Amino acid sequence: MPRASAARELLASRDDVWLFVAEPHHFSDWWPGVAGVRPDRRGLAEGARWELHTADRPSFFRRATSSGMLLVRGVKAPERFAWTLTGDHIDAELRLEARGDDRTLATLELDAPWLVGLSRALPRRALARLHALCQTAAEL
């Protein structure tokens, strides 16, 4: 299976980044192509299922992105969040590593079957959005 990965240093503590990522409704803020999330009652817990809504409309030549369900495969607070996007057949894992009191190294790895056409830019785009959302006021 093809793999795409990216890493980015975020200007926020690992705990702050985790608090943001652990809220299911924030997933649409940083994951490209997702317009909304309806999590089940378990929230961010292994085995939880989140219904994803996209702004994309599928057509004959283009399918919707990130459609279907997000299945939470693993959670280890505040270090690891692993999930599967069932509509796109993408397995993803976000790892957070503390790099001081106000810095976090975020690493995102994606695996998908050959036929899905996994964009190698997807993890970079997701981390760029997460980076923009997790800035602290410390540098002002």
Residue pairs with C-beta under 8 A, 6 or more apart in sequence:
1 111
1 112
1 113
1 114
2 111
2 112
2 113
2 114
2 118
3 109
3 110
3 111
4 109
4 110
4 118
4 119
4 120
4 121
4 122
4 123
5 107
5 108
5 109
5 110
5 123
6 107
6 108
6 123
6 124
6 126
6 127
7 105
7 106
7 107
7 108
7 127
8 105
8 106
8 124
8 127
8 128
8 130
8 131
9 99
9 103
9 104
9 105
9 106
10 17
10 103
10 104
10 105
10 106
10 130
10 131
10 134
10 135
11 102
11 103
11 131
11 134
11 135
11 136
11 138
11 139
12 102
12 103
12 104
12 134
12 135
12 136
13 98
13 101
13 102
13 103
13 104
13 136
14 78
14 79
14 96
14 97
14 98
14 104
15 78
16 134
16 136
17 78
17 96
17 104
17 106
17 130
17 134
18 77
18 78
18 96
20 26
20 130
20 133
20 134
21 30
21 81
21 94
21 96
21 130
22 43
22 44
22 77
22 78
22 81
23 44
24 37
24 39
24 43
24 44
24 48
24 50
25 37
25 39
26 133
27 34
27 37
27 50
27 70
28 34
28 35
28 36
28 37
28 52
28 53
29 129
29 133
30 126
30 129
30 130
30 133
31 66
31 126
31 129
32 65
32 66
32 122
32 125
32 126
32 129
33 54
33 55
33 56
33 64
33 65
33 66
34 52
34 53
34 54
34 66
35 53
35 54
35 55
36 52
36 53
37 50
37 51
37 52
37 53
37 70
38 50
38 51
38 53
39 48
39 49
39 50
39 51
40 48
40 49
40 50
42 48
42 72
44 72
44 75
44 81
45 72
45 75
46 72
46 73
46 74
46 75
47 71
47 72
48 71
48 72
49 69
49 70
49 71
49 72
50 69
50 70
50 72
51 69
52 66
52 67
52 68
52 69
52 70
52 85
52 87
54 64
54 65
54 66
54 67
56 62
56 64
56 65
56 67
57 64
58 64
58 67
64 87
65 88
66 85
66 87
66 88
67 87
67 88
68 85
68 86
68 87
68 88
69 85
69 86
69 87
70 83
70 84
70 85
70 86
71 83
71 84
71 86
72 81
72 82
72 83
73 82
73 83
73 84
73 91
74 80
74 81
74 82
74 93
75 81
75 82
78 96
79 95
79 96
79 97
80 93
80 94
80 95
80 96
81 93
81 94
82 91
82 92
82 93
82 94
83 91
83 92
83 93
84 90
84 91
84 92
85 92
88 112
88 116
89 112
89 113
89 116
90 110
90 111
90 112
90 116
90 118
91 110
91 111
91 112
92 108
92 109
92 110
92 111
93 108
93 109
94 106
94 107
94 108
95 106
95 107
95 108
95 109
96 104
96 105
96 106
97 104
97 105
97 106
97 107
98 104
99 105
102 136
102 138
104 134
106 127
106 130
106 131
108 123
108 126
108 127
109 123
110 118
110 122
110 123
112 118
